[in-house]
Amino acid sequence: MTVPNFVGKYDLGDTVRLRATVLGTDNLPATPSSMVFIVKNPLGSVSSYVWQQAGASVVNTGAGAFFKDIEIGASTNMVGTWYYRAHASGLLSVAEEWTFLVQPSNVL
């Protein structure tokens, strides 16, 4: 899987697009049998979003390319470091983890 080379910084109320690209053993994009995004917010609550599962809204935009949009609420308890993991399985089995930061507001 490809890895972002920076930690994104976002504000309360933003929508964060989580992305993952699955690469096969030939280093070319390849679509796995299953893809799951797992997200942990600063309060420790964990949510899973499974590709092709009703209501999960994980989008496959082409060979091996996936994204999931996460809406960050305006509540100040959403400030802090968020963690997410993309896990592909099937003939291709690979996982990566990343973080992003939600900054406090000077207004809210």
Backbone as JSON, one array per atom type, in Angstrom:
{
  "sequence": "MTVPNFVGKYDLGDTVRLRATVLGTDNLPATPSSMVFIVKNPLGSVSSYVWQQAGASVVNTGAGAFFKDIEIGASTNMVGTWYYRAHASGLLSVAEEWTFLVQPSNVL",
  "N": [[0.84, -1.16, 0.0], [0.37, 2.29, -0.59], [1.84, 5.04, 1.16], [1.0, 7.99, 2.91], [3.13, 10.88, 2.92], [3.17, 12.75, 4.89], [1.72, 14.16, 7.89], [-1.57, 14.97, 7.95], [-3.23, 18.06, 8.7], [-6.17, 19.23, 10.13], [-9.28, 21.05, 10.56], [-11.9, 21.52, 13.03], [-15.05, 20.38, 11.95], [-14.28, 19.85, 9.35], [-14.16, 17.7, 6.4], [-12.46, 14.76, 6.06], [-10.54, 13.05, 3.75], [-9.73, 9.79, 3.6], [-7.27, 7.81, 2.19], [-6.15, 4.97, 0.31], [-3.97, 2.96, -1.56], [-3.69, -0.08, -3.08], [-1.05, -2.22, -3.82], [0.11, -4.75, -5.98], [2.2, -7.76, -6.04], [3.78, -7.23, -8.19], [4.16, -4.59, -8.02], [2.22, -2.98, -9.14], [-0.97, -1.27, -9.23], [-3.61, -3.05, -7.68], [-6.73, -4.67, -7.2], [-8.04, -5.78, -4.19], [-9.82, -8.58, -2.64], [-11.24, -7.74, -0.45], [-11.62, -4.72, 1.45], [-10.96, -2.75, 4.24], [-11.47, 0.12, 6.17], [-10.36, 1.3, 9.21], [-11.05, 3.4, 11.85], [-9.93, 5.45, 14.48], [-10.93, 7.72, 16.84], [-9.98, 10.73, 18.77], [-11.14, 10.25, 21.28], [-10.99, 7.6, 21.61], [-12.86, 5.96, 20.45], [-13.68, 3.47, 18.11], [-14.29, 2.87, 14.69], [-15.37, 0.84, 11.97], [-15.21, 0.48, 8.45], [-16.36, -1.15, 5.73], [-15.56, -2.05, 2.47], [-17.94, -2.39, -0.09], [-19.98, -2.94, 1.65], [-23.19, -2.24, 2.8], [-23.94, 1.12, 3.5], [-21.36, 1.75, 4.36], [-19.83, 3.32, 2.7], [-17.26, 3.19, 1.46], [-15.19, 3.88, -1.19], [-14.23, 2.64, -4.33], [-12.1, 3.72, -6.67], [-10.78, 2.85, -8.89], [-8.34, 0.51, -10.19], [-7.14, -0.9, -7.36], [-7.36, 1.49, -5.9], [-8.71, 3.27, -3.22], [-11.03, 5.13, -1.16], [-12.28, 6.76, 1.79], [-14.5, 9.02, 3.15], [-14.43, 10.97, 6.04], [-16.35, 12.7, 8.31], [-15.54, 15.3, 10.4], [-16.73, 16.26, 13.44], [-18.02, 19.35, 14.92], [-17.55, 19.49, 17.57], [-15.52, 20.16, 20.38], [-14.31, 17.98, 21.58], [-13.35, 16.41, 19.59], [-10.89, 17.2, 18.87], [-7.46, 16.55, 18.35], [-5.24, 13.72, 17.89], [-6.03, 11.52, 15.3], [-6.36, 8.15, 14.28], [-5.89, 5.87, 11.61], [-6.45, 2.87, 9.77], [-5.85, 0.94, 6.92], [-6.88, -2.02, 5.55], [-6.33, -4.58, 3.41], [-7.51, -7.62, 2.01], [-7.6, -11.07, 0.91], [-6.51, -12.46, -2.13], [-4.49, -10.66, -2.15], [-2.93, -9.51, 0.68], [-2.57, -7.02, 2.88], [-1.68, -4.31, 5.06], [-1.75, -0.99, 6.36], [-1.01, 1.78, 8.54], [-1.94, 5.09, 9.49], [-1.87, 8.56, 10.6], [-3.78, 11.52, 11.43], [-4.21, 14.97, 12.28], [-6.49, 16.86, 14.18], [-7.0, 20.16, 14.67], [-7.39, 22.52, 17.4], [-10.02, 24.97, 17.61], [-9.92, 28.51, 17.35], [-12.16, 29.91, 17.65], [-14.49, 28.4, 18.21]],
  "CA": [[0.0, 0.0, 0.0], [1.13, 3.54, -0.56], [1.81, 5.69, 2.47], [1.17, 9.44, 2.86], [4.44, 11.28, 3.43], [3.0, 13.81, 5.88], [0.54, 14.06, 8.74], [-2.49, 16.04, 7.6], [-3.81, 18.86, 9.78], [-7.52, 19.6, 9.76], [-10.03, 21.85, 11.53], [-13.21, 21.02, 13.41], [-16.04, 20.57, 10.9], [-13.76, 19.43, 8.04], [-14.28, 16.33, 5.93], [-11.13, 14.22, 5.79], [-10.57, 11.92, 2.82], [-8.74, 8.76, 3.87], [-6.97, 7.13, 0.93], [-5.21, 3.85, 0.29], [-3.78, 2.32, -2.86], [-3.15, -1.42, -2.9], [-0.13, -2.62, -4.88], [0.37, -6.18, -6.05], [3.6, -8.17, -5.94], [4.48, -6.63, -9.33], [4.19, -3.16, -7.71], [1.18, -2.29, -9.89], [-2.23, -1.25, -8.48], [-4.41, -4.28, -7.77], [-7.91, -4.61, -6.34], [-8.17, -6.95, -3.33], [-11.18, -9.11, -2.45], [-11.9, -6.95, 0.59], [-10.89, -3.55, 1.96], [-11.58, -2.2, 5.44], [-10.86, 1.27, 6.84], [-10.65, 1.33, 10.65], [-10.75, 4.76, 12.3], [-10.0, 5.66, 15.93], [-10.93, 9.16, 17.12], [-9.22, 11.06, 19.98], [-11.79, 9.73, 22.48], [-10.75, 6.16, 21.66], [-13.93, 5.24, 19.77], [-13.2, 2.85, 16.87], [-15.32, 2.54, 13.7], [-14.88, 0.1, 10.81], [-15.95, 0.72, 7.21], [-15.99, -2.25, 4.85], [-15.89, -1.86, 1.06], [-19.08, -3.16, -0.61], [-20.96, -3.18, 2.7], [-24.19, -1.18, 2.79], [-23.76, 2.21, 4.45], [-19.96, 2.0, 4.73], [-19.37, 4.36, 1.77], [-15.87, 3.07, 1.0], [-15.27, 4.02, -2.64], [-13.13, 2.1, -5.15], [-12.07, 4.61, -7.84], [-10.03, 2.21, -9.97], [-7.52, -0.61, -9.74], [-6.44, -0.76, -6.09], [-7.5, 2.82, -5.28], [-9.86, 3.36, -2.34], [-11.09, 6.22, -0.2], [-13.41, 6.87, 2.72], [-14.61, 10.36, 3.71], [-14.81, 11.03, 7.46], [-16.74, 14.05, 8.72], [-15.12, 15.65, 11.76], [-17.74, 17.13, 14.04], [-17.57, 20.65, 15.42], [-17.35, 19.37, 19.01], [-14.11, 20.3, 20.75], [-13.71, 16.7, 22.0], [-12.8, 15.76, 18.39], [-9.53, 17.74, 18.69], [-6.38, 15.64, 18.72], [-4.72, 12.8, 16.87], [-6.87, 10.45, 14.82], [-5.59, 7.05, 13.7], [-6.67, 5.01, 10.72], [-5.78, 1.69, 9.21], [-6.45, 0.35, 5.73], [-6.51, -3.44, 5.53], [-6.8, -5.31, 2.24], [-7.33, -9.06, 2.17], [-7.93, -11.92, -0.22], [-5.25, -12.87, -2.75], [-3.55, -9.66, -1.65], [-3.16, -9.22, 2.1], [-1.65, -5.95, 3.27], [-2.28, -3.29, 5.92], [-0.92, 0.16, 6.74], [-1.66, 2.7, 9.47], [-1.54, 6.49, 9.39], [-2.52, 9.47, 11.54], [-3.98, 12.92, 11.05], [-4.41, 15.82, 13.45], [-7.54, 17.87, 14.17], [-6.53, 21.28, 15.48], [-8.42, 23.25, 18.13], [-10.5, 26.21, 17.01], [-9.77, 29.75, 18.12], [-13.48, 30.55, 17.68], [-15.49, 27.52, 18.85]],
  "C": [[0.88, 1.23, 0.0], [0.9, 4.23, 0.76], [1.91, 7.2, 2.29], [2.5, 9.84, 3.47], [4.36, 12.45, 4.4], [1.79, 13.51, 6.74], [-0.35, 15.25, 8.4], [-3.01, 16.75, 8.84], [-5.14, 19.4, 9.3], [-8.15, 20.41, 10.88], [-11.33, 21.15, 11.89], [-14.2, 21.34, 12.29], [-15.57, 20.16, 9.51], [-14.21, 18.01, 7.7], [-12.9, 15.87, 5.51], [-11.28, 13.02, 4.85], [-9.41, 10.99, 3.13], [-8.53, 7.97, 2.58], [-6.01, 5.97, 1.15], [-5.16, 3.29, -1.12], [-3.06, 0.99, -2.62], [-2.27, -1.76, -4.11], [0.09, -4.12, -4.81], [1.85, -6.49, -5.94], [4.44, -7.62, -7.09], [4.59, -5.11, -9.19], [3.22, -2.33, -8.55], [-0.1, -2.3, -9.06], [-3.05, -2.51, -8.74], [-5.56, -4.2, -6.78], [-8.03, -5.9, -5.52], [-9.62, -7.44, -3.27], [-11.95, -8.27, -1.44], [-11.0, -5.82, 1.05], [-11.67, -3.0, 3.14], [-10.78, -0.98, 5.89], [-11.31, 1.22, 8.3], [-10.15, 2.67, 11.17], [-10.92, 4.84, 13.81], [-9.9, 7.16, 16.19], [-10.19, 9.45, 18.44], [-9.84, 10.57, 21.29], [-11.59, 8.22, 22.63], [-11.83, 5.32, 21.0], [-13.43, 4.74, 18.41], [-14.39, 2.51, 15.98], [-14.66, 1.83, 12.53], [-15.8, 0.35, 9.63], [-15.46, -0.28, 6.17], [-16.47, -1.96, 3.43], [-16.96, -2.86, 0.65], [-20.08, -3.55, 0.48], [-21.91, -1.99, 2.73], [-23.91, -0.15, 3.87], [-22.33, 2.55, 4.79], [-19.34, 3.11, 3.9], [-17.86, 4.38, 1.54], [-15.95, 3.02, -0.53], [-14.02, 3.45, -3.29], [-13.14, 2.9, -6.45], [-11.33, 4.03, -9.03], [-9.18, 1.11, -9.37], [-6.76, -0.27, -8.46], [-6.63, 0.54, -5.35], [-8.81, 2.93, -4.51], [-9.82, 4.65, -1.54], [-12.34, 6.11, 0.65], [-13.39, 8.28, 3.28], [-15.12, 10.27, 5.15], [-15.15, 12.48, 7.79], [-16.34, 14.26, 10.17], [-16.16, 16.6, 12.32], [-17.15, 18.44, 14.53], [-17.31, 20.63, 16.92], [-15.86, 19.42, 19.35], [-13.49, 18.99, 21.24], [-13.2, 15.88, 20.81], [-11.39, 16.25, 18.07], [-8.51, 16.69, 19.13], [-5.97, 14.75, 17.56], [-5.74, 11.7, 16.58], [-5.97, 9.4, 14.18], [-6.48, 6.32, 12.71], [-5.79, 3.95, 10.09], [-6.56, 1.25, 7.98], [-5.95, -1.09, 5.67], [-7.16, -4.12, 4.34], [-6.57, -6.8, 2.49], [-7.87, -9.81, 0.96], [-6.64, -12.45, -0.8], [-4.13, -11.93, -2.37], [-3.88, -9.41, -0.19], [-2.1, -8.23, 2.57], [-2.4, -4.96, 4.15], [-1.26, -2.2, 6.2], [-1.72, 1.03, 7.7], [-1.07, 4.09, 9.3], [-2.24, 7.3, 10.47], [-2.84, 10.79, 10.84], [-4.37, 13.67, 12.31], [-5.57, 16.77, 13.22], [-7.15, 18.94, 15.17], [-7.67, 21.94, 16.25], [-8.8, 24.53, 17.39], [-10.21, 27.39, 17.93], [-11.11, 30.46, 18.29], [-14.49, 29.7, 18.45], [-15.1, 27.18, 20.27]]
}
